[in-house]
Amino acid sequence: MARTFNLPSFYQSSVVSRIKEIRNQSDPLKRDLSPSLLDFGPVRFHLARHFGFCYGVENAIEIAYRALDEHPDKRIFLLSEMIHNQRVNDDLKERGMTFLRTTTGKQLFPLAELNADDIVIIPAFGTTLEIEEELIQKGLDVRTYDATCPFVEKVWRRSSQIGQSNYTVVIHGKRYHEETQATFSHAEKTAPVIVVRDLGEAQILSRFITGEISVAQFHSAFEDRYSVEFDPEKDLVRIGVVNQTTMLATETKAIAELLKTAIVDRYGTEQLGEHFADTSDTLCYATNENQDATRALVEEEADVAIIVGGINSSNTSHLVEICEDRLPSYFISSADQIAGSSNIKHFSLLTKRLTQTDNWLDYGTPVKVLLTAGASCPDIILEEVIAKITSCFDGIRTNDDVISTFSEPIT
């Protein structure tokens, strides 16, 4: 039986959470990726089979609110954002939590002013060994409220295992994302480490392995993305690939396959096991599920897609990429960015800025909307998005009516 978490009720939705519950009851093994159709009449929402809070996020939220309940009279600190969701982080701040630094590493509260009586929470992304040691040296408890995602810790354990077997750890991730910084720190304890962001960088790495580019070209391409004293001629002889758990799982697999092919080209098929470690078991199941469900979602005929999540959320941005390939897609963090049918303000992955699209719902009825959300997005925000969009139309069916007539997808 799957573990359930004690989460604040104000993150739940009477519509979205209920549909999710109905689907999970009928398909507990989550084999059916067909989206759920919520038919409001003039507008129809195709809701992804998997979306929103994952295991690691629910675990982190439960730990954060438990710390508040158990220590009402103590100072409580978060190393950085608990998760990449503004509403959750703002609520924790309003309840008295202090953030020690931003997600980019800017110090907001001096570590020197912490004392052993304070409570420090490690967020879902985890933290580096260096920061952990600094907190321990100050007498702080770093274990009781450690909200590191169990699947991130799984990546750390596997990195350590292959490092102890003299493999170099290749991390597919964003070098200065909190999770990748943490994984880099943990992996570096036992192995040389290098970070590749995408297939393009992996191709450069594979060309070095096969001898097509020089050491100087390697250093130019990967400056500041490898561990101290990294020697590519020695440290790229035996490798294993792990990932930042929020990256595209298909890209991680493609990167691993590309580097495996380079190894075979260099050393031969018979020597593959000596030079390449199989780390496919480190891929996060929740990230896989959300991405697979989004791919199934975009198979539906629709007019637009709405993807909800924090603009600094890596996993949400990858859902946006999947949708953008197929139809007009809008990446928003809240319903406040929707000004009825007249315009929508949405985040552009290309420009990294908010942009506005006018008359974005200018389609014949019924308007068909694909809807999904990142792993840090509460269900209630999706309900608010649905409410804002349905308010643009006359003759909308009620939430209760939609739920009472909801039928399972036929597959």
Steps between C-alpha positions, in 0.01 A plus 500: 500500500635844403591729785266793563620835634346747741473809279315827566145476367529838329723344235226256400231554237138386508520436125856417399590295808171311471565407135850391593354283777246339266772414248733357764224281644419345163861483379722458808797379293474813284521311173238706317654827383183628333409850620178571690233698314329768709209618286370838614296546181643799310851408616648156547815422697715198431679450831827305492494159669799594716585850618558709810645404836730199484617280789809710569307828501227365729768366734673841509178693562397265781841544667489880472155537655583241766801709603272802539253302710768346724700817563268802522746689720823434310665665205450280193714535190492356151829467313321635188159453340331187635380419147468706182153638570445860602173441686647227719814699575304820571270316741798359690649849525170641628501235772840616620758303304815683391680410179878492536575548130344528158493214251794665322707495819468863610524514879189651664583424863856456632581143603720653770185617681354151531526320833454143614145568623377596154316265267641466148307318227681353200272539194388235253800563273743404778818693575874474459726317744681829561186682617391198704837490675486872573161455668624202700802699620257755644328225698188497283289188443499430124316168516163549675366736234693382196246520216734376227302305242562124540553470125772767511664302779478190278704684236757590767530138614543371144759771428693391807482133398637554151757749633632238738535270198722760332243635256467873431153641567343683207202706622230600253382824652526876535832572670371761744158356574481420873449129440791469259728693736405258777551193280833636377617550859396150611644331189830690522570333832571169324547580131599750233182682387389686189165663415343497153188708444364348179560275203714765333749500786485121516598488134808711577587263784454196277729653237771537763455138606542384140805723454345750257570811707794611713542553875503875439168479317358294786601758761358780289161325470470392864666780695374505864294184447738238631657416834836620625799333329273341239719335237291420190760265355488288816153573641295432187625143460235360739170689535143474623210740438261624771261793480342797666167329563296781343665482157335336200535127562504430127796736462688335787450164328615646167810651664586168664453318169715752314785469749466122505538498121814714530641256753431207266662686211809562712538173690279244324175326597678232703648767730175695555449378858853606590443854381128578542284459812127433461319762710157490333340414834562855628236665279220654712172316448289812569688705242456214253128472573431871459696519175341184358154626599569832330603322181169311514321827572627675185364215288154644570348743251503836673526874446744600774703354785541649847796387710502622860807524720779719633697678229821373662371143503715275283250215482217736399709657224549158345123443494472832318756384243295187432182704445658780297598253231133427428276803564480854648619458861495736795727460803342676799549491875151605607151586377579868561690500170176437309303816421190322378501425129662834414859407589726266689842579644729202475867416544705448185769234520670665203532855638481409872245778545129545551322571174137573413278336242172672412173331403653172603162322531371614163379160381160361417319323785556261650851629565731207575772562760778262601593545866793374704733618776849457635591286800497797741155632405209460745170372359321813620688715247373283214146539636547878499624486141194296399272748679662801330468344155141378546400850616559615141202299373124490551313178567780337700415178685567496875796322657268251671326423171832445323624266772171308528501426127874440469572170332827316472686519171431206270829338400 
